[in-house]
Amino acid sequence: MSTGGGLIRRLSVAVAAALLVSPVLASPAAAHGAVSDPPARQYGCYTRWASEWQSPRMATEDPMCYKAWQADPSAMWNWNGLLRDGVGGDYQTAVPDGQLCSGGLTFNGRYAAMDEPGPWKTVDKPNRFTLNLLDGSSHGADFIRVYVTKQGFDPLTQRLKWSDLELVTETGRMPTGTTTPVQVYAPGRTGHHIVFTLWQASHLDQSYYFCSDVNFTGGGNPSPSPSPSPSPSASPSPSPSPSPSPSPSPSPSSSPSPSPSPSQSPSSDPGLGCSATYRVVSQWPGGFQAEVRVVAGSRAINGWKVGWTFAGDEKVSSAWNATLMTSGSTVDARNLGYNGALGAGTGTTFGLLGTGTSGTPTLTCTAS
């Protein structure tokens, strides 16, 4: 496909540039958040294509995500950073009609592609369902408002306006937690609709805006709150997560496509505890993405801790599916609430982004 090479080059440059211009992030590495079910547009694009962002299949199988990756790949790497600071409750002024899904073109338009109408991937939902919000940094909420488009709105051709929405759920103050479930009832709707979530965080005057695409099938009772999809406590974003910075403008003069590395570094035999394996997913000038797989031993475990020391100049800039503490070249990773309990022989993964050139450190894994 003629556009494949161009997309890869643009993504590689954006990833490298994001790492080069991003500020040093405080430890522990952390996320902000997003709606994981039904998935917000940028979160869905990330979870479906983060490991295959070079694949030409995206253009035909998921054209709206393909366009979004072309427009600004940092929107997906920063899936948990679609926010505005200091709005003071005046949401409709800060986020005007036609820009709801991008949070009013926040961060210099990083998420602008989220506003585009078209055949976004949908998930089937009954009219009564449970929405799940990932709160990776435990911000809590002053409130969460859930709106749904009115019957007759066409997500294929129309940009979202406030007048297209009906407020169907508003919570009170919500405690901090990795996953926050919200019960939603949107009667009288069928087919493709947008679920728009406004999350007012409690830790600061910071508001988040998410568009999720659903296909209403009618009826239904709220389903049990699922564990979050493999993604998040901290954002997989080369420039990102903990506190997204504006879309990077400078880019290196040359940046080859990230290339996967097969090298892995296992911890010792899990026995009755756990083992962990470190894998470099991709590498680019000035940065890398890595994945750690944790596997329980011959008995179930309730939690885990993985540690290692980098041998070179590597620094972790963000992480997801684990809480990371760093001290110099030493890294300590601990499970989140939803992925600590593992059955005998079963595993989970967490990911991280960093600066420098990653080696393959020796890991230790301790179960609890």
Secondary structure by P-SEA (a helix, b strand, c coil): ccaaaaaaaaaaaaaaaaaaccccccccccccccccccccaaaaaaaaccccccccccccccaaaaaaaaacccccccccccccccccccccccccccccccccccccccccccccccccbbbbbccbbbbbbbccccccccbbbbbbbcccccccccccccccccccccccccccccbbbbbbbbccccccccbbbbbbcccccbbbbbbbbbbbcccccccccccccccccccccccccccccccccccccccccbbbbcbbbbcccccccbbbbbbbcccccccbbbbbbbbbcccccccbbbbbbbcccccccccccbbbbbcccbbbbbbccccccccccccccccccccccccbbbbbbbcc
